[in-house]
Amino acid sequence: MSISDAVKLNSPFRISGKRLVQLEDEYGNVIVIESRNHFILTFDMIYEQSKILKASPLVPVHQYIRAMLISLSFTTVEKVLVLGLGGGCLVRAINACNNETVLDVVELREAVMRVAKDYLSLPDNTQTHYYIQDANDFMNRKNKDRYDIIFSELYSDDAMTPLQAKRSFLHSCADRLNDNGWLVINYHIPPDVSSPFSYLLHSLFKSVLHCITPSGNVIIYACKTDHQTPLSTYQERGNSVGKMFSCDFDTLSRRLSFWPKPF
């Protein structure tokens, strides 16, 4: 047992509730916990990968998921790619907004897919296609469909997958977007105007915004087209998404800001 594992085992912040299932694969554990009001997907009993409200499974619980869904108001959405399934919160929400939206969903771990289907109300319809595959391999395959939105939420138990910050990955995402399509990334640090990542973002995308959620997640929205849209318009559009789920998106929409340009 590593020091990190020992700390987690004895942490006072461990998720409490009834353990419904625990699967183990080469990457670790996949656990579903049932609390009084929620089902929770976790890999380490500390961090919540997904949280589903029992009474209303379609309602996005975590603020960072709501922030990612703001992008549904930025463009016409007919085909969506989701990289990183988790508990399927994004997939359920997008499907609830419009069950005719074509969804390609890529998840590395078969165990995650299995528990999401068995315990977390994962949509099962002809418009939603699931792939057990490495996200980078999927992005580089020869049959390259184009998407209106690419959601990238690639995380291990407690850290962002480094792939999301790599030049090759962002290039692949840009290539797979329609002209008015948006890349939406659940990132791990706020903007640094002088960072190589900031330079890369602005070299590939003409419109770049971000939202720092109360939990500290940084959601990036990037489009290849220079829309020249006022920030207030993005905020108004984002707030409208909350009405689809009877949720308050106003606080998050007001946190929208342009990602600073390094030049």
Disulfide bonds with the S-S distance in Angstrom:
none
